[in-house]
C-alpha cells in the first residue's frame, strides 16, 4: 500500500498512553508504542484482510475505552501497526500507525511525503 503523510487531530497520544492499551500492545504486538500516531492517507481504501489483532476495550476510573483492531505492518521498512478503533469515523482510506519509534523523526517525514506500507 502507498499513501501520503497527513496531519492528525493530536488525540492519538492520549489514547495510546492509556495503561489498558499499552499493556495489550506490548503483549499482542510485541512493542510499546511511542505515545502518538502517524496518519497516512492511502491511495486506495484500506483492505485489512484476515490478520487482525484484537485489542480489548477496558474501563479506567469512570471512563470506558473501546476495543480496536491492529494490523502489523512495515512502514518504509520499520515495524509498526495500523490501529483501527471501533469508536472512530475515519474514512476508509485514512489509517493511523503506531510504532515503537517516532516515525516522523526516524524517517524524516513531513506532511505530503509518500510512504509504503506492507501488511505482515
Protein Blocks (a to p, Z undefined) as FASTA:
>chain_A
ZZdddddehlmmmmmmpmklmmmmmmmnopacdedddddddfbdcdebjmbccdddddeh
jaccdddddddddeehiacdddddfkbcbdfkbccdddfbdfklmnopaehiacddddZZ
